[in-house]
Amino acid sequence: MLKGRSILIALLLAAVQEPGAGRYPEMPPGRPPAVDVPAAHAATEADMQPYRERVVRVSAEGGELHLDMAPVPGGEFLMGSPETEPGRSDLESPRRRVSVDPFWMATHETTWDLYRVFMFDTDRGGDEPAAAWADAVSRPTPPYRPMDFGMGTDGFPAISMTQFAARQFTKWLSMKTGRFYRLPTEAEWEFACRASSETAWSFGDDEGQIDRFAWHAGNSDRRYREVAQLEPNPWGLFDLHGNVAEWTLDAYAEYAEPGDDELLTDPIAWPQQEYPRSVRGGSWQDEPADLRCAARRGSQLSWKRMDPQIPQSVWFHTNARFLGFRVVRPLIEPPLEGQARYWEADLDPVRRIVERQRRGERD
């Protein structure tokens, strides 16, 4: 409980400012310089290797944090589930042939260790090369209580953020490292989860094996668990089944009917409204059927039910203790001018609130 209180105090102190004073400087033009990390550069898919991203932490404690990234080869797969798969929903069909380009994916869900640096502003004003870019990224306002809800922080997945907050984290991470990070698309997420399998789970169709790979309602003891404690899938990715469900970039909508032999290349359903948006993987409070590779879930307004703020926070889903995210990095980055679409608010009400917060104003 003491650690939870200290987290809340840190958040409140981070938000203190002079009335009307801007919290964030303007971002410098151009691209931030890249942090030198072995194996992080690849010209082709054949050059891609696992690497450990280095995130400099400028704070009272100092030090560095790391994020392990695993290469995911490009390829084609059947997205969705067959009608014969037990536990499936109609929104997992029609199945369609999808092609995805190669990318790296974080080997586990984003943990509080790294997410708290983004939230708390503890690295503001650093002198590392990319500090001026990272310092300009908007951060969450203080929540009404510690958002780990007493389940643990160090080594545990960060939870209860909105999709917008997760997107802003990927922007901050990109500014900190000089490499382009974002949330995965639904297609990328399912492709990585399957790891070339065509079965209900990446390990096969035998639900009896699930305790080896996933935290779920039957073995989690009603809480999330430290990341990367169980077996990974064949591509070295942990906790894609269970532990916490994970944000994708997509709206949660019916799959479009594919044409005859149509191959969809890197599809994405860009959201047009706040709800619902697509979440994948299932969580510590779900049954194994909800942890299948093709299982999908849409976000809901009720995930903010306990939020006492008016207007309700654009940063937190106070009732989504099962919800987190992980990051990806495509081999081929979009042009600099096209990257903001993956990060920024996509609705005018959210943009207005964030701009007021950037200026140090309160609604």
TORVEX-482775 format. One line per 4 residues: for each residue y negated, z, x of C-alpha. Coordinates in Angstrom, 1 decimal. Example, Ala and Ser with C-alpha at 12.3 -4.5 7.8 and 13.67 -1.06 7.14 Angstrom:
2
4.5,7.8,12.3  1.1,7.1,13.7
//
This chain:
363
0.0,0.0,0.0  -2.4,0.8,2.9  -1.9,-2.8,4.3  -2.7,-4.2,0.8
-5.9,-2.2,0.6  -7.0,-3.3,4.1  -6.4,-6.9,3.1  -8.7,-6.5,0.1
-11.4,-4.8,2.2  -11.2,-7.6,4.7  -11.7,-10.1,1.9  -14.7,-8.3,0.5
-16.3,-7.9,3.9  -15.8,-11.6,4.5  -17.7,-12.5,1.3  -20.8,-10.3,2.0
-23.9,-12.4,2.4  -27.7,-12.4,1.8  -28.5,-13.5,-1.8  -29.1,-17.2,-1.8
-28.1,-17.7,1.8  -25.7,-20.6,2.5  -22.2,-19.5,3.6  -21.3,-22.7,5.3
-23.0,-25.0,7.8  -22.9,-28.8,7.5  -19.9,-30.4,9.0  -20.6,-32.5,12.1
-20.1,-36.3,11.7  -16.9,-38.0,12.8  -13.5,-36.6,13.6  -12.9,-33.2,15.1
-11.3,-33.2,18.6  -7.6,-32.8,18.6  -6.0,-29.7,20.1  -3.6,-30.7,22.9
-0.1,-30.0,21.6  3.1,-31.4,23.3  5.1,-34.0,21.3  2.4,-34.1,18.5
1.5,-37.7,19.2  3.8,-40.6,18.2  3.0,-44.3,18.1  6.1,-45.3,16.1
8.8,-43.5,14.0  11.2,-43.7,17.0  8.6,-41.6,19.0  8.4,-38.8,16.5
9.7,-35.4,17.7  9.6,-31.8,16.4  6.4,-30.1,17.6  4.7,-26.7,17.3
1.1,-27.0,16.0  -1.3,-24.7,17.8  -3.9,-22.9,15.7  -6.4,-20.9,17.7
-7.4,-17.7,16.0  -10.8,-16.4,16.9  -11.0,-12.9,15.6  -11.0,-9.3,16.7
-7.3,-9.6,17.6  -7.6,-13.1,19.1  -4.4,-15.0,19.9  -2.8,-18.1,18.5
-0.8,-18.9,15.5  1.8,-21.7,15.3  3.2,-24.1,12.7  6.5,-25.8,13.3
6.7,-29.4,12.2  9.8,-31.5,11.8  10.0,-35.3,11.7  11.1,-36.9,8.4
12.2,-40.6,8.9  10.9,-43.2,6.5  13.4,-44.7,4.1  14.4,-45.5,0.5
16.1,-43.2,-2.1  16.7,-42.9,-5.8  14.1,-40.4,-7.1  15.1,-38.3,-10.1
18.4,-37.1,-11.4  21.3,-38.9,-13.1  21.9,-38.1,-16.7  25.2,-36.5,-15.8
23.6,-33.8,-13.6  23.9,-30.3,-15.1  20.6,-28.5,-15.7  18.5,-31.6,-15.5
15.4,-32.3,-17.8  14.3,-35.5,-19.3  11.2,-35.5,-17.0  13.5,-36.2,-14.1
14.1,-39.7,-15.3  14.1,-42.6,-15.4  15.4,-42.8,-11.8  13.6,-45.3,-9.7
14.0,-46.7,-6.2  11.3,-45.3,-3.9  10.3,-46.0,-0.3  8.4,-43.4,1.8
6.8,-43.9,5.1  7.7,-41.5,8.0  5.9,-38.1,8.2  6.2,-34.7,9.6
6.8,-31.7,7.3  6.4,-28.0,8.0  9.8,-26.4,8.6  8.9,-23.6,6.2
6.4,-22.6,3.6  2.8,-21.7,4.7  2.9,-18.0,5.5  0.2,-15.3,4.9
-0.2,-15.0,8.7  -1.9,-18.4,8.8  -3.3,-18.5,5.2  -5.1,-15.2,5.7
-7.1,-16.7,8.6  -8.3,-19.4,6.2  -9.0,-16.9,3.5  -10.7,-14.2,5.4
-13.1,-16.2,7.6  -12.0,-14.2,10.6  -12.3,-17.3,12.9  -15.9,-18.2,11.9
-18.1,-18.9,14.9  -15.5,-19.6,17.5  -16.1,-21.7,20.6  -12.9,-23.8,20.5
-13.7,-27.5,20.3  -13.1,-28.0,16.6  -14.9,-24.7,15.4  -17.9,-26.5,14.0
-15.8,-28.6,11.7  -13.4,-25.8,10.6  -16.3,-23.4,9.9  -17.8,-25.8,7.4
-14.7,-25.7,5.1  -15.1,-23.7,1.9  -12.9,-20.6,1.7  -11.6,-18.6,-1.3
-13.7,-16.0,-2.9  -12.3,-12.4,-2.9  -9.4,-11.9,-5.4  -9.4,-8.9,-7.7
-6.4,-7.4,-5.8  -4.2,-8.3,-2.8  -2.4,-11.5,-3.8  0.9,-10.6,-2.1
1.4,-8.0,-5.0  3.1,-5.6,-2.6  5.9,-8.0,-1.6  4.8,-8.4,2.0
2.6,-10.5,4.2  3.6,-10.9,7.9  6.2,-13.7,7.9  6.3,-14.1,4.1
5.1,-17.1,2.2  1.5,-17.1,0.9  1.4,-17.3,-2.9  -0.7,-17.5,-6.1
-3.2,-20.2,-4.9  -4.3,-23.1,-7.0  -3.6,-26.6,-5.9  -7.2,-27.0,-5.0
-7.0,-23.9,-2.7  -3.9,-25.4,-1.0  -5.7,-28.7,-0.6  -8.7,-27.0,1.0
-6.3,-25.2,3.4  -4.9,-28.5,4.5  -8.5,-29.7,5.1  -9.2,-26.6,7.2
-6.0,-27.0,9.1  -6.9,-30.6,9.8  -10.4,-29.6,11.0  -8.9,-26.8,13.2
-6.4,-29.1,14.9  -7.9,-32.6,14.8  -4.8,-33.9,13.1  -4.6,-35.0,9.5
-2.6,-32.6,7.2  -2.2,-32.7,3.5  0.1,-31.6,0.7  3.2,-33.8,0.2
3.5,-36.2,-2.7  6.4,-35.6,-5.1  8.2,-38.5,-3.6  7.9,-37.2,-0.1
8.9,-33.7,-1.2  12.1,-34.9,-2.9  13.0,-37.3,-0.1  12.7,-34.5,2.5
14.6,-32.1,0.3  17.5,-34.5,-0.2  17.7,-35.3,3.5  19.8,-38.5,2.6
21.9,-36.6,0.1  22.4,-37.9,-3.5  23.7,-34.5,-4.8  22.1,-31.9,-7.0
21.2,-29.8,-3.9  20.9,-31.0,-0.4  24.1,-29.1,0.5  26.1,-30.8,-2.3
27.0,-30.2,-6.0  28.7,-26.8,-5.6  26.4,-24.1,-6.9  28.7,-21.5,-5.3
27.2,-22.4,-1.9  23.6,-21.8,-2.8  23.3,-18.3,-1.4  23.6,-19.8,2.1
20.5,-21.9,1.6  18.2,-20.4,-1.1  16.6,-17.3,-2.4  16.9,-17.3,-6.2
17.1,-14.9,-9.2  20.7,-13.9,-8.3  20.1,-12.8,-4.7  16.4,-12.3,-4.1
16.1,-8.7,-5.4  13.2,-9.7,-7.5  10.8,-10.6,-4.7  10.1,-13.4,-2.3
11.6,-13.2,1.2  10.6,-13.9,4.7  10.6,-17.6,5.5  13.4,-19.4,7.4
16.0,-16.7,7.0  18.7,-18.8,5.5  20.3,-22.1,6.5  18.0,-25.2,6.7
18.8,-28.6,5.2  20.2,-31.4,7.5  16.7,-32.3,8.6  15.8,-28.7,9.8
13.7,-27.8,6.7  14.0,-24.3,5.4  13.5,-22.9,1.8  13.0,-26.2,0.1
15.4,-24.8,-2.5  13.9,-21.5,-3.7  12.0,-18.6,-2.2  8.7,-19.9,-3.5
8.0,-23.1,-5.5  5.7,-25.6,-3.8  2.7,-27.6,-4.7  2.6,-31.3,-4.5
-0.3,-33.7,-4.8  0.8,-35.3,-8.1  0.1,-34.8,-11.7  3.1,-33.6,-13.7
3.8,-36.6,-16.0  6.6,-38.7,-17.2  7.9,-41.1,-14.6  6.9,-44.7,-15.3
9.6,-47.1,-16.3  10.4,-49.2,-13.2  10.8,-52.9,-13.4  14.1,-54.6,-12.6
14.9,-53.9,-8.9  11.3,-52.7,-8.4  10.7,-50.7,-5.2  7.9,-48.2,-5.4
6.2,-47.6,-2.0  4.7,-44.1,-1.4  3.9,-43.6,-5.1  1.5,-40.8,-6.2
0.3,-39.9,-9.7  -3.3,-38.8,-8.9  -4.3,-36.0,-11.4  -7.0,-36.8,-13.9
-7.1,-33.3,-15.4  -6.6,-29.7,-14.4  -3.2,-29.2,-16.0  -0.4,-29.9,-15.5
0.2,-30.6,-11.8  3.6,-30.9,-10.3  5.4,-28.1,-8.5  8.8,-28.5,-6.8
11.7,-26.5,-5.4  12.0,-23.5,-7.7  11.5,-19.9,-6.6  13.0,-16.4,-6.1
12.8,-15.8,-9.8  14.6,-19.0,-10.9  18.2,-19.8,-11.6  20.0,-22.2,-9.2
19.6,-25.2,-11.6  15.9,-25.0,-11.2  16.2,-25.3,-7.5  17.8,-28.7,-7.5
16.3,-31.6,-5.5  15.0,-33.4,-8.6  13.8,-30.3,-10.5  10.2,-30.4,-11.5
7.7,-28.0,-13.1  4.1,-28.4,-14.4  1.3,-26.0,-13.7  -0.2,-24.1,-16.7
-3.4,-22.3,-17.7  -1.3,-19.2,-18.4  -0.9,-18.8,-14.6  -4.4,-17.4,-14.6
-3.8,-15.0,-17.5  -4.6,-11.8,-15.5  -7.7,-13.3,-13.8  -10.7,-11.1,-14.9
-13.3,-13.4,-13.5  -15.7,-15.5,-15.7  -15.4,-18.3,-15.1  -11.8,-17.9,-13.9
-11.3,-18.5,-10.2  -10.7,-22.1,-8.9  -8.8,-20.5,-6.0  -6.1,-18.2,-7.5
-3.3,-18.3,-10.0  -3.0,-14.6,-10.5  0.2,-14.8,-12.6  2.0,-17.3,-10.3
3.7,-14.9,-7.9  6.4,-17.6,-7.4  4.1,-20.4,-6.1  3.2,-21.5,-2.6
3.1,-24.7,-0.5  3.9,-26.4,2.8  2.1,-29.1,4.6  2.9,-32.6,5.8
1.4,-35.0,8.3  1.9,-38.7,7.9  2.7,-40.8,11.0  0.0,-43.3,9.9
-3.2,-41.4,9.0  -5.5,-42.9,6.3  -9.0,-44.0,7.5  -11.4,-41.1,8.0
-13.4,-42.1,4.9  -10.3,-42.0,2.8  -9.0,-38.5,3.8  -11.3,-36.5,1.6
-9.4,-37.6,-1.5  -6.4,-35.6,-0.3  -8.4,-32.4,0.2  -11.4,-32.1,-2.1
-11.9,-31.0,-5.7  -11.0,-33.8,-8.1  -12.8,-32.4,-11.2  -16.5,-32.0,-11.7
-16.3,-28.3,-13.0  -14.5,-27.3,-9.8  -17.0,-29.2,-7.6  -19.9,-27.5,-9.2
-18.4,-24.0,-8.7  -17.5,-24.7,-5.1  -21.0,-26.1,-4.3  -22.6,-22.9,-5.7
-20.3,-20.8,-3.6  -21.1,-22.8,-0.5  -24.8,-22.0,-1.1  -24.0,-18.3,-1.5
-24.7,-18.3,-5.2  -22.7,-16.6,-7.9  -22.0,-17.9,-11.4
//
